[in-house]
Amino acid sequence: MTMSLPADLWPEVKPDAARRLMYAAVESFARVGFHGTTTRDIATAAGMSPAALYVHFSSKAALLFAISRDGHQQTLEMVQRVAGTDGAPVDRMRLLVERFVEWHARRHVVARVVQYELEALPADEYAVVAALRRRIEQFVQSLIADGVKDGSFTVPDEKIAARAVLSLGIDVARWYSERARKTPKALGREYATLVLRMLGSSAR
Amino acid sequence: MTMSLPADLWPEVKPDAARRLMYAAVESFARVGFHGTTTRDIATAAGMSPAALYVHFSSKAALLFAISRDGHQQTLEMVQRVAGTDGAPVDRMRLLVERFVEWHARRHVVARVVQYELEALPADEYAVVAALRRRIEQFVQSLIADGVKDGSFTVPDEKIAARAVLSLGIDVARWYSERARKTPKALGREYATLVLRMLGSSAR
C-alpha cells in the first residue's frame, strides 16, 4: 500500500502531539487494520510513550473516532455547501461528484480508514458517525429528487441512485494510489460525467 | 456486521475440515481483519487445535490466499463466460453487471475479505491474485471496446469506464447486508440499468 498522507490533514487539531498521534494511527489502521494495531504501535510511531498517548486520547477507539468523525464532518460540510445552493441540479451534482471523488482520491489513505473501519467503532461512537452518513446520503438523495422534479434527471429508484453515486466515489479510496494515471481532479471530472449519465441527464 | 455465509461456499474444497477452516477464517477476517486474527482463533472457531490447522494450511496467509484466489477465480470464470460470448455488447454487459453485483451482495462477507484484505497477501500470492484481477478488468474493458466499436456505447475513457463498472459492484460488498431493501438479484438488475446509462447506451 502506498502510504502518503497530505500534510494539511487536521490543521484544526491542537496540540501538535494529538495531531501526530492521529497521523500515526491512520497510517497503522490503513496498513494493518484497527484490530491489528496496538496503542503502543501508535505511540511509538508518533515518538511518544503509551502513557503520553492517553493524555490526548482515552483509547485506540477514541483515536479511530476522532479520525472517522472528522472525515465524515468534512464530507458532510462539502456536500451541504454544494447540494444546498440553489443552482441547477445538474450543476450541483457535477460539482458534488467532482469534490467527493477528489477528496477520496487525494486522501485515499484516510478515506480507507474512514470507510472500512466503521464496524470497529464502539456503539455510541458508531451512532454519531452513522448519523453523519445518513445526512450525507439525504443531501445526495434530495439533490437527485430536485433533478427528477425539474426534469433533468430520471431514475428508477432515488435511494438506490444516491447509493450508487456515493458508492462510485467511496470505492475510489480502495483502488486509488499515486501510481494512478489520473490526478484526483481529472478523475473527479470524469466521474461527474459518468454520474450525470447514470442519472439520465442529457447535459453531458 | 451481519455475518451470514452462504452454505454452498467452496463445495469443491475437500476434506470438510479444510472447508470448515476457510469458513472460520473468512468470518474472523471480515470481523476483525487479517491482522486482528490469529491462527489459534481460526482453529478454535473451527473446533480444531492449531496443530490440526497446519495439516491443511501452512499459515494464516495460506488461508487468506485460498479464499482470495477462489473468489477471484469464480468471478473471472463468470466474467469470461458472459463477456466472451458473441451476443450484443449491451446484452452481455447487462448480464455481466447483474451477475457481478448479485455475487457481491449475496456473498458480501466473503467479498469484503476478498476485496479489502488484498494487501495482506505475501508478494507471490498477491501477484497471482493481481493477475486474475487484471484479466477480469481486461474482459470488462474489451466488452466496453466492443460496444464502442459497434456504436452501442460511447465513453470518454474505456479504462476508467471499466474501473467504474467494477467499482460499483465491488462497493456493494461494503454496504450490503441482509437488512438491505433489495434482494441481490433485484439490485443487480437495477445496477445493470445504471451501468448501461453510464456507458452511454440508449438501450435502457
Interface residues (C-beta under 8 A of the other chain):
Chain A: M1 R31 V32 G33 F34 H35 G36 T37 Q115 Y116 E119 A120 P156 D157 K159 I160 A161 R163 A164 S167 L168 I170 D171 V172 R174 W175 R181 K182 L187 E190 Y191 T193 L194 V195 R197 M198 L199 G200
Chain B: M1 R31 V32 G33 F34 H35 G36 T37 Q115 Y116 E119 A120 P156 D157 K159 I160 A161 R163 A164 S167 L168 I170 D171 V172 R174 W175 R181 K182 L187 E190 Y191 T193 L194 V195 R197 M198 L199 G200
